Amino acid sequence: MPKIIPVKELKNTVAISQMCHLSDEPIFITKNGYGDMVLMSMRAFERMKYEDYLVQKVEEAERDIAEGRYTEGLDWMDQLIESI
């Protein structure tokens, strides 16, 4: 469940830091009742970026397969052996 807090609660930085690390999820900061910012631990941010990277690589691979830009594994091994 996402944590949502008002911007005025940012004064207690130690508690906010603990919240970020304990939940390992983003904390949504509101201002005047509307979304304003998102805070998260570095670990959660790095995990999110890595997941985005993996999704991008899978999408690239799927495009390559759909467009016929691939080599079967055994064929690739044969080509490698022939090049030695």
Secondary structure, DSSP 8 states (H G I E B T S, - for coil): --EEEEGGGGG-HHHHHHHHHHH-S-EEEEETTEEEEEE--HHHHHHHHHHHHHHHHHHHHHHHHHTT----HHHHHHHHHHH-
